[in-house]
């Protein structure tokens, strides 16, 4: 490899970036992957943000120029001295020396906010869950892992909403794939393992040819897997939807299409070799299996491996 392959995963706070990243990194091999969070480039710590009255989502609250510079260095295979922000304490820790591996996954809030940063990625993913689901995920995470009360989390969400609308969501336009996990019509309270997924596949990168799938699936609206055409932000796109109740057999047909396109991907489609694929924590801490999540992770991994063929 002449340089690392760089994946961007951008989305609002608690949109599912880390969950998505975890499975992709395991399939690629943790020893082959460097994971970087752009939230480390915050300009102010939590106490300073409260004093100034600025949220972490605002570009002025982040060293976007340094983030962009570091992404450019990583793209050419060079090491960086990365800042470290602790979400647990809300303070900064000593910087880390990062030498990029074969694959680099960049996740965070503002990863596509500058042209220079966007140019650094081979594959760009944007996470867009419904806001009510994201709020539930954020309350669960911040109360369990960051010491907040539910009331504090909801108040913070309200305070951040103007910046989410102005600075986070517009980044959707720069992505190659938009990932939206959402609850089925008959189970609106579902928040974890049985969520459906809607994948907007933009023609900015060549996706697997799923058209052969059309004769295998029922084209009716109640089919567990649907493939169609749509428009996203006024541009034409392909849309692949997989329901949370899809069976392993149905999902396997999709996986076979992906893996047949790249014969050396066979080991990636082996679930025994990749136990983290599609794994998600349940409401009470139990581990659930989500086939829509597993398929999403596999499609993104496919694109990263495709990029290695283009840039050898």
N, C-alpha and C positions, 0 to 999 in steps of 0.2 A: 504494500500500500504506500502510495506517495504521500497521502495525508489522511487524517481521520475522516470518517463519515459522520456528519453532524445532524442530529434530529432535534427539532424544536417542539416542545409541548407547552403551549401557552393557554392560560385560562384564569378565571377569577379565583379568589381564595376558596379552597375546599371544593374545587370543581372536579377533583379526581385525578390530578396530575401524577401524584406519587403512586397511586394504585396502578395506573396505566403503565408507568415507568417500570415498576417492580417486575412485572411479567415479561416485558420486552428485554430488560437487562438479563433476566435469567435465561431466556431462550438464546440470546447472543453469547452468553457466558459472562458472569460477573467479572472475570479476569480480563475480558476484552472491552469492558465498558467503563467510561468515566462519566459520572453524573454530577452536574453543576446546577445550582439553583440561582437564578438571577435575582432573587430576593436578597441575596448576600450583598448586593450592590446598593442597599439602602444608604442614603446620605445621613439620616438621623436615626437614633435609637428610639425605642418606644416612648420614653419619658420626654425626649426632645420633641417628638411629633405631637404629643399631647400639649406641650407648652406652646408650640408654634401654631397648632390648629391645622395640621396638614395630615393627610392619610398616606399610607405606604403605597397606595395605588397611583399617586400623582407623580408624573415624570420629574417634577422639581424635587421630589423626595428621594431621587435615585441618581447615582452616578452613571447615567446611561452612556456617556462618552467613554468611560473606562470599561463598562460592560462590552460595548461595541469593539473597542480596541482588543480586549481579551478574546472575544469571539474570532476576530480576524487572525490573531496569533494562533489560536487553537486550530483554525482551519488549515494553517500551513504546518501544523504539527509541532508548534513551539509551546514551551511550558509557560505557565503564568503564576503569579503570586496572587491568589484569589482571596478577597475579603471573606469573613465568616460572620454571619448574623445568626444569633440564637433566638429561635422563636419561643423557646421555653422561658428565657430570662428577659428577652426584649433588648439585649445588649450585644455589643460586638466582641468577638473573641479573636485571638491571634490569627493572622492570615495563613493560608495553606499553600504550599508549593504543589501545583498540579501539573503533571506530565500527561498529556492526552494518550489514551489507549486507541485501539483500532476504531472504536465507536465512541462518540460523545453525545450524551443526552442532556440538553439544556432545557430545564423546566422553570416556569415562573410566571409572574404577572405581566411583565412588559418586554418579553423577548423579541417581539416583532415591531417595537415602537420606533425604530430608526431604520432608514434604508440600508445603512452599513451593516446593522445587525442582521437584517433579513437576508442579505447577500451571503451570509456565512453558512446558512443551512442547506442541507441536501433535501431534507424532507421537513415540511412544516405542518404540525397538527394543532388544531384549536379545539378546546373542550367547551361545549355549550349545553350543559344540562339545564332543565327548567329551573328558574330561580327559586321556586319553592323547595325543590329537591336539594339544590345547593345549600339553601339556608339550613335544612335539616342536617345535612352532612357537616356543615360548619359548626352548628351547635354541638353535635355529637363529638367532633374532633376537639374543639376548643375547650369543652368542659372536661373531657377525659384526659387530654394530653397537655393542655396549656393553662389549666387552673382557673378558667373563667366560669361565671354563672351563666345560665341560659339567657337571662335578662341582659347581661353585659354584651353577649355575642350578638343578640338581636339589635341592640342599640348601636353597636359598631357597624352592623350591616346597613342600617338606616343612614348612618353618617357617611359611609363609603359609597352609597348608591350613585350620587352625582358623578363621582370619579369613575365608577364602574362603567357607567353609560358613556362617559366622554372619552375615556382612555383605554379601557380593557376590551369591551365588546367590539369596537371598530377594528381590532386586530384580526378578527375573523376573516376579513377580506383578503388577508395575505396568506392564508393557509392553503395547503393542498388537500387536506382532509379535515372536515368538521365532524366531531364526534359528539353525539347527543344521546345520553342514556335517559330514558323516561319511563314512567310507570304505565302498565297496560290499562286500558279503559275500565276493565272490571276489577282492578286492584289499585286504585289511586293512592292508597297508603303505602304501597310497596316502595322501599328505598334502597334495596340491596341486590340480592342474588337473582331475582326474577325480573329485573328491569329489562325493557326492550332497548335496542340501540338503533339509531339512525345515523348512517355514515354518508355524508356528502362528499362525493369523490370528484374533485375538480380536474379538468383536463390539463392542469399545469405539470403533472407527472403521469407517466403511463401506468395505469392500474391493471391488475389481473383481468383477463377477459372472462367476465362472468356471464356472457350471453349464452354460453352453452348450458348454463343453469336454468334458463327460461323454460325449456321443455321438461325439466325435472320437477319444477314447482308449479303448484296451482296458482294461477294468476289472480285468484279472487282476493278480496281485501282481507279475508280472515286467514290467509296462508301465513305460516310461521316465518317464512322468508320471502321478501319482496324486492324486486329490482325494477327500477323505473327511471324516468327522466323528470327533471324538475328545474326550477330556477332558484338560485341562492344569491342574494344581494344583486339581483337582476341579471345574473350570468347563468348560462345553461350548465347543468351538472347531472351526473349520474347519482342515483340515491339507492343505497342498499340498506334494507331494514331487516333486522333479525329479532324475533320476539324472545322474551325470557323463557317461554315454555317450549322453544324449539328443542327437538330431541338431538341426542348425540349423533344419530344416524344422519339427520338432516344437515347438521353443521359439518359433519365429516365430508359431505359432498362439496361444500364450499372450500374446505381445507384442501381437498384433493385437487381442485382446480388451481389453487395457489401453488401447491407443491409440485404439480405436474409441469407448471411453467418454469420451475427451477429445480431440476432433479436433485441437486445437492442440498435441497431443503428438506429431504425426507426425514432427517433426524429432528427437525423442528416440529414436524407434524406428529412426532411420537410423544404422546402425552406422558408416558412413564418417565421420559428423559426430562420433561419440563413440568414438574408438579405445580409450579407457581402460576402456570398459565390459567387465566380466568379465575384466580382465587380472590375472594373479597371477604372482609370481616363483617360478620352479621351484627345485628343490634346488640346482642348480649355477648359479643366477643367470639362466637363460634365462626369457623371458617366455612364459607359457602362457595359453590362452584357456579360461575356464570359463563355459559357458552357464548353469549353475545360479547362479553368482555374478552374471552379467550380469542375469539375470531378477530376482534378489533386489534388486539396485541399482535396477532399473527400477520394481519395485513400490513401493519406498520413495520414489523420486522422484515417482511418481504421487500418493502420499499428500501429499507436500509441496505439489505443485501444486494438488491438490484443496483443501488448506487455504487457499491464496491466494484461491480463489473464495469460501470461506466467510467470510473475514475482510477482504474488500476494504471 
